[in-house]
Each structure stands twice: as structure tokens, then as C-alpha cells.
């Protein structure tokens, strides 16, 4: 693996929860960079910093951000941090966290006994952009219900990279966050999807949970070469732990790629070839306007719930939230948001029934 690096000098610092946004002078240019103080310490104007510039050099979708690897002349030690579970293992940035399962954790006793979700409703999707509309609708329709977000390591690893999460937590739409795998920075840290799900129920007191990767998704224009397929693995985990699994469909009419129009091929692969037992699949009624909707659903052995999403979609259009997927908002790609709305309406109805 090869990465590109450059040295620069910090010109300006803006501090946000879990991250700093910087302007860094590199030669005659000023470029944007992100510092995660948990990994490198805090930056100050005038600091010399070593930047990882790989993603921008490759024109990848990082928003034009570079990342601080180290601050010149300053040591950063994680030795005083609690816990002994290492994330980013065997890399120069590896660090320790206190996992919810560990003996030192205040949740260790209940986690050592936890073995079932006992029907906990868990929505699982494939894109981070599903989080804001889903959370907003559930908060609107089920005030007082605790929605817990579980972030995988399928895309961005630091939870602090997501401005959406910070906004949703600040407005009370997310009760808690859990990062698992090599993702880090949640209110709770977990080793894997199974312990993260159990932690949502027994440590975070979730009424509902949602599992999504962080910002970004890896794709290769192949059936199997995408991190979006983790959706199927996580739905299976909910089934194994006796939860109530709800698949969030990825849909579009605006995507230029034919494989994502209607019901995305990612969702079709997950539900047709990975998920081992029937799960709930809410779909918007407008999907039946798509010429090939029956072919796309095919013989999927899942519990489809057709949801009338038009009224709630109109409410969502008025939400004061950064609603966007692949650079498209609800007006440019309404079917994406109708798909998420269908899942949110279904979950809200189950939550109201106390199921």
C-alpha cells in the first residue's frame, strides 16, 4: 500500500467535536486538512504538520480534505487511555480504546451475560446518507424513543468525520453511538457487529437501532467488490441474535448508472444472495411505477411491506437537515429518500406498537 505525504504549516484552526478543520500552507497554496486530536494531539496555528494527501491526489470523494499524520516536534501518547483493545491495529496510528465488552468496562457484567436482542428492531442500510432522513422521521413520529446508531468500518473509520452524526446528536435525534470493528470515536466502542448490537440494547438502552457505515463507500463496478454488501452480513447478525431485522432499500431514478436504478443491484444482491432468512423489507408504493419493479423483487423470500411515503416525504423536504446522497438532494433523487422513508415509517409503526 502506498500513500502520498506532504509537509505544511497550519494557518487556521476550527475545532469541532472530535476533529479540527485546518487551513494548511503548503508552498504557495492553502489547502484543507482534518486533524483527529485523539490520534495526533491538537493542532495550533504555526504547527508544522505531515499530511496524508493520497485521497485528494486520486480525486476520491473526501470533500477535498487531507489528513494530519503527525505534528512536528510533538509527541502523542495513548498510554494513559483506558482499555486494551487496539483499533487501526499494526499501523503507525494504532491506539487503544475501552471496549464495552472488556473487564474494565462498567458494562462488562451485563455484556458477559447478553445473548439475545429479544426482538430489538434494527434497521440496516448501505449508505451513510440514509442516517439523517431515517433519524429525522423516527424522531418526528416517535418522540422519546431512543435511537442508537452503530457505525461500521465499511467506509470512514473516525465517527468524528461525520458532521451529520454531530448534528443529529445535538438535536436529540440520536441517543447514542457505537463504533465497532476498526471504526472509532463512538460513545461506546465494540469489537464486532454482534457485541455492538448487544451493547445497543443492554448498554445504550436502545428502543431502536440503525447500522450504517460512515461517510463514503467502496465500489468497483462489480457485484461482489463493494463494502455495501456488509448490509447482508449485519442483517444476518440481527437474525442470529433474535432481533427484528429491517432492510433499508437503496433506490434511485436519478443515478446515471443503470445498475442502481429502481432497486439498486447492491440491495438485490444482499437480499437475494447473502441474507439467510426472511427479513422485513419496507418499500415505497411509488416503486410500483418502475417498469421493472417485479423483475427486481423477483422471488425474494422477504416480508415486504408497502408504505405510502408521499405525505412523509413532503414533511422530510421541509427538514432543516443536510439531506444529500451522492451529491443529490430529495428533489434531484426523490426515490432514494422514498426508500429510506419507507423503512422509517415501518420502524415507527413497530415502535408505537411496542413490538
N, C-alpha and C positions, 0 to 999 in steps of 0.2 A: 504494500500500500504506500502510495506516495502523496505527500501533502506539500502545498506551497506556503512559504512563510515570508514575512517582511517585517522589518523594524519600523516603528513610528513613534511619534511623541503625542501624548494626549493634549488636545487643545480645549476640549469642553466635556463636562460630565453631567449627565442627567440620571439621577438614581430612582429606580422603581423597585417594587417588591421582588427580591431575589435576583436582580440584574442591574447593570448600569449600561446606559446607552452613551456612546462616546463619539466625538469627532476627533480623528487622529490625523496629524500631519505626517504624510509620507512623501518626502521630497517636496515638490511644489503643490501636491494635491492634499485635499482634506477628504477623508473617507470615513464611512460609518463603521462602527465596531461595537460589539457587545462583550461586556465583561461579566462573568459569573463570580461574584466575590467568594462564594462557597468553595470554588476551585482555586482561585488565584489570589484572593485578597481584593481589597477595594482600590480602585484607581483614583488618582488625583491629577489635576492639570499639571503638565510638565513631566509626568512619568514617561519613561521610555518603555514601550510595550512590544512584545513579539506577537505578531498576528498570524493566525491561520487564514489564508486568503483563498483556499482551494475552491470552495463552492462558488464564489463570485468569479474566479478565473474560469470556471467551467460553465458559467451562465446558468447555474442551477437556481431553483426558486427559493432563495433565502431572504428575499427582500433587499438584497444588496448589502447585507451585513457581513463583516469579517468578525473573527473571534479572538479574544485575548488568550494567548497560551501562557504568558508569564509577564511579570513586571520586573523591569531591570533593577537589580540591587536589592530586591525584597524577597525574603523567604516566606513561604506559606506552608504551615504545618497543620495537618489534620489530626495530629497525635492526641490532642486533648478532646476530640469529638467522641461522644459515647458510641457504643456499638462496635461490632467487629465484622459486619457484613460489608464486603468490598464491592462497590459499583465501578464501572469502567475498568474492570479487572485487567491487570497486567498491561496497562497503558501508563504513560507518564502522568496522567491526570487521575489515576485511581484514588479513591477516597473511601473512608469508612462512614457507614450510616448505622443508626439503631433501627433494625428491622422490627416490625410489630411482633414477629414470632420469637425473638430472642429471649433468653432467660432474664436479661436485664430490663426488658420492656415491661411496663406496667400492665400490658395486655397479655403477657406470656401465659398466665394460667388459663384464661378463657380460650386463648388460641390453641393451647395444647389439648383442649377438650373439644373444640369445634370440629364438626364433621359433616354438617348439613346446613344448607341455606334455608331449609324449612319453607320453601316456596317464595323466597325473596324475588321480587320482579327485577330482572336485569336486562336492560337494552344493550345490544352490541351492534356497533356500526363499523364503518371502514374509513371514515374521514373525520378529521378534527372539526371541520366546518359544520358538522352535524350537531356539535355540542351546544352552541348558542341558541338556535331555534328550539331544540328539544328542551333545554333548561327553562327557557322563557315560557313556553307553553305549559309545562308542568307546574311551574311556579304560579302562573296565572290561574290555572284551573284547580290546583291542589295546594292552596296556601297552607303552610305549616308542615307539609310533608318534607322529610329530609332526603334530598337527592345527593348521592355521593358519586363523584367522578373517579374512575380508575383509569390511569393513563399508562399505556403500554410503551414498550421501547421500539415500536414499529417505525417511528419517524423521529422527531425531535426528542432528545433524551432529557434536557432540563425542562421541568414544568414551568420554570420562570420565563421561558421563551414565549409562552402563550399569554398575550395580553388579554385574550378572551377569558381565560380562567380567572385572572386577577379581577376583571370587570364583573364577572358573574358572582364571584365570592363576595366582592364588595357590595353588591346589591342583594345579597342573601338568596341568590338563586341556586347556589351550590353550598351544601352544608359542610362538606369536607372533600379532600382529595387524597388519593392513594396512588403512589407511583410504584411500579413493580418491574421485575427484570432489571435492565440497566438504566431505565428511566429513574430520575431522582428529583427531589425537591417537594414532594407532596407532604401533606400534614402527617401522613403515615407512610412508611416505606415497607414494601413487602418483597419477598424473594421471587414469587411467581404468581400466575393468574389465580391459582387455587387459593393460596393464602391471602391474596388481595381480596378475592370475593368474600372469604370468610371474615376478613378484617372489616369489610364494609358493613356486614351485618352485626358482628359482635363487638367490634372496637369503635366503629363510627356510627352505630345505631341507625343505619340506613333504612328508610322506608322503601326506597327505590335506588337502583344503581345503574350507571351507564359506563360502558367500557369502550374507549376510543383511543387511537394513537394520538400523539401530539401533532403539531403542525408539520405538514409535509407527508408525502407518501412515496414509496419507491415503486416504480413501474418500468417494465422492459418491453412492452408491446408483445408479451407472451402470456399464455394462460396462467402459468404457474409462477412466473417471476415477478411477483408483487407482494409487498407487505400487507396489502388489503386482505389477503386470504387468511390473516390471523383471525378475522371475524369468525370463521368456521371453527377454529381451534377453541376460541373463547366461548362460543355457544355450546360446544361440547362440554367444556368445563362446567358451565352452569347446569347442564343436564346431569353430569356426573355428581354434582353436589346437591341435587334435588331442588334447584331453583326454578324460577319461571322464566325461560329464555324468550326474548323478543328480538327478532332481527330487524334492524333499521335498513330499509331498502335504499340502495343508491340508484337514483333515476335522473334522467335528463332528456330534454328535447333539443337543447341548445349546443350540446357538446359536438365539436366538429368531427370527433372520432365515432364512427358508426357503432363500434363495439360497446360504447357507453350510452347509446340512445335507447329510450324506453327503460327497461330494467337492465342495469349495467351487467356486462359479462362477468365482472367480479362477483356481484351478488348471485348470479346464476351458478357460477362455479362453486361458491361457498355452500349454497343451499342444495345443489344437485349432487355434489361430489365429495363434500367434506363433512357436513353435519350428519351425525349418525342416527339421530332420532328426530321425530317431528318437533318443530318449534313454532312459535307464533310468528306470523308474517303479516303485519298490517300493510295494506296497500290503499292508495287513494282511489276513489271512484273514477277520477279523471283518467287513470291509466287505461281504462277500457276504451278510451278514444284512440289509443295507439293501434295502428293496423295489425301489429304482430304480437299483441299482448298475450294471446292464448299460446302462441308458439314459445314465447319467452318463459311463461309459467310452466308450460308442458305438464309433466307428470310429477311435479314437485310434491312430495308427501307431507306438506306442512299445513298448519292450521291458519288459513288465510282469513283475514278479517278486512272486509271492505269498509273504508272510512270516508265519510263525506267531509272533505277537508276545506271546502271553499270558504266558509264563514271564518274558520280559524286562520286560514291563510291571509285573509284580509286584515284580521287583527295583527297578525305577525308583521305585515307590511308596515304597520304603524309603530312597531317596537323600536325603541331607541337603542339599537344594538348594531355592531358592525357585522351585518349578515352578508356573507360572501363565500362562494365556493369556486375555486379555480379562476378567481378574478371576476366572477359573475354574481350579481345580486338576485333577489327574488323576481325582479321584473325581467331580467335577462334570462334566467334559467328557473322558471317557476316550478317545474316538475321536481327538481331536486328538493325544494323546500316543501312541496306537497308530500313527497315521500317521508321526510322527517316528521312533518305534521301528522301524518297517519300514525306513525309509531308513538308520537307524544299523546295523541288523543286516546289511543288504545291503552297506554300505560296509565293515563289519568283516570280512565274509567275503571281499570282494575284497582287502582289505589283508592278511589272513592268507595269501592265495594269492600275494601279491606281484604282483597284476595291475596 
